[in-house]
């Protein structure tokens, strides 16, 4: 994802609340953005639109074409979690908004860091700092495998088939992204596959990855079979830097890695392509705790920090880089204090009170920076 020429003016964000806890954690994230804006004067202009059950009730579909077009017209998108497993069939308007945006904005890279936080020990002992670089537009996902119709079908009532799509274009561009990220980190890429069984599809994927690796001799490159990789993460996730995988493998391994690093409730992610990007919490919509001020907003807040870093590359605006760092620092400082954590992390705070702490940490860090530079 190469940077575009510098842009000026307000940073336009399309904010989509989603379902379940979505409205609560989106509201918390917007408060954090306001705090960053107050500290740095970036100028965020947030627009909103309906998706999910709210859109289904009003428009007869969980995401309209108008929302997709609006997503293309802004600088980036903030997406709350959606309850797509509970939607009606597609023929009745039950589209997955996340999948639709990934496909129609060509968000081919799902970038999911897994990093342990000071004061909050990882579950498998050693500190974790890795990034899962997941191909996002094809693979075994039924809504991303066919030009027309789903990639799952039943030729008889007793037989179900699923199609997996792996393309040279998709494999090459996600590999390029993985090596680009590795060059900014510890210069190591681990490609995950099952080519011992899926010889053709994973064979093509590995062929493409190896060709990209050959152009990056300064990056250490290795390959791991998916089942061995899952076990190795449990043994010692600290030895991995950038983990490159096709869609389903990357989805599974990123959830595992973030839970090992501390909690999936802290798991940030962005979906990015050449022209567009979308911040999205790695977890689901948790409808069982919706409206109770219990949700941990860290994942979406951290995802917006990643989004600001992506925007900084495109706009050439150092304030966005600083804003991203301010959010990351504030989250780490808040999570480090047991009395400031949300209930899922063993703490006493709810969504709003935890967000208050993060905002206070942003203000404190901004003042410290002013004093150092003043």
Number of C-alpha atoms within 10 A of each C-alpha: 18 11 14 13 10 12 14 9 10 13 18 17 20 22 22 24 24 28 22 23 27 27 18 23 30 23 18 25 24 17 18 23 24 17 20 25 16 13 19 14 14 19 15 16 13 17 14 14 17 19 27 28 24 17 17 20 13 11 14 14 24 26 25 20 11 10 18 15 13 15 26 18 13 17 20 25 27 26 25 30 26 27 19 21 10 9 18 15 11 11 8 12 20 20 23 20 24 20 17 17 23 22 16 14 21 18 22 26 27 26 26 29 27 27 23 24 19 13 13 17 16 20 17 17 14 16 21 27 21 25 25 29 29 27 30 28 24 22 22 19 20 17 20 23 20 15 8 8 11 14 19 16 14 10 8 8 7 6 8 10 10 14 16 16 19 22 13 14 11 20 23 21 18 27 29 19 22 29 25 17 19 21 16 8 14 15 18 20 27 20 23 25 25 17 17 10 10 11 13 12 19 20 17 18 26 24 15 21 26 18 13 20 20 11 11 16 10 12 17 15 18 13 16 16 13 19 13 12 20 18 11 15 18 15 13 15 24 19 14 18 23 27 27 26 29 26 24 16 22 23 19 12 22 27 19 17 27 28 20 25 29 22 21 22 21 29 27 27 29 28 26 23 21 14 16 23 28 29 27 27 29 23 18 18 22 15 13 9 12 17 13 11 16 20 25 25 25 29 24 30 33 26 31 31 28 27 26 25 21 22 24 21 18 18 19 16 17 13 18 25 19 18 27 25 17 22 28 20 15 22 24 18 18 22 23 16 13 15 13 22 21 25 14 15 17 11 15 15 22 19 21 20 16 26 26 16 19 29 24 16 20 25 18 15 17 20 13 12 11 11 9 8 7 6
